[in-house]
């Protein structure tokens, strides 16, 4: 594994630990698993993730 790949994984893991959602990963997931649905905008995605985290609406599933 390259240093760049290790750094990317550490960065993603750190962001998830502090609650920062990964929009690029979400878009890739939507395109590969749910191609019939339009991904949320970055702003709508972040808003939905924050509501799920702080308003108790989280289901543990993907935000689609």
C-alpha positions in Angstrom: 0.0 0.0 0.0 1.4 3.4 -1.0 1.9 6.3 1.5 -0.8 8.2 -0.4 -3.3 5.4 0.1 -2.4 5.2 3.8 -2.7 8.9 4.2 -6.1 8.9 2.5 -7.4 6.2 4.8 -6.1 7.9 7.9 -7.7 11.2 6.8 -11.0 9.6 6.0 -11.0 7.7 9.3 -10.1 10.8 11.3 -12.9 12.8 9.6 -15.4 10.0 10.4 -14.3 9.9 14.0 -15.1 13.6 14.5 -18.3 13.3 12.5 -17.4 14.9 9.2 -19.2 13.0 6.4 -17.4 12.0 3.3 -19.4 13.5 0.4 -17.3 11.9 -2.4 -17.7 8.5 -0.9 -21.5 9.1 -0.7 -21.7 10.1 -4.4 -19.6 7.1 -5.5 -22.0 4.9 -3.4 -25.1 6.5 -5.0 -23.7 6.1 -8.5 -22.8 2.4 -8.0 -25.6 1.2 -5.8 -28.5 3.5 -6.5 -27.9 4.8 -10.1 -31.6 5.6 -10.5 -31.5 8.2 -7.8 -29.9 11.7 -8.0 -27.3 12.2 -5.2 -28.0 15.1 -2.8 -26.1 18.3 -3.3 -23.1 18.7 -0.9 -25.0 21.1 1.2 -28.1 18.9 1.4 -25.9 15.9 2.2 -24.1 17.6 5.1 -27.4 19.0 6.4 -29.0 15.5 6.4 -26.0 14.0 8.1 -26.0 16.6 10.8 -29.7 16.2 11.4 -29.3 12.5 11.6 -26.4 12.8 14.1 -27.8 15.5 16.3 -31.6 15.1 16.0 -31.6 11.4 16.7 -32.9 10.6 13.2 -30.0 8.4 12.3 -30.8 4.8 11.2 -27.2 3.6 10.6 -28.0 3.2 6.9 -26.8 5.2 3.9 -28.2 8.7 3.6 -30.1 7.9 0.4 
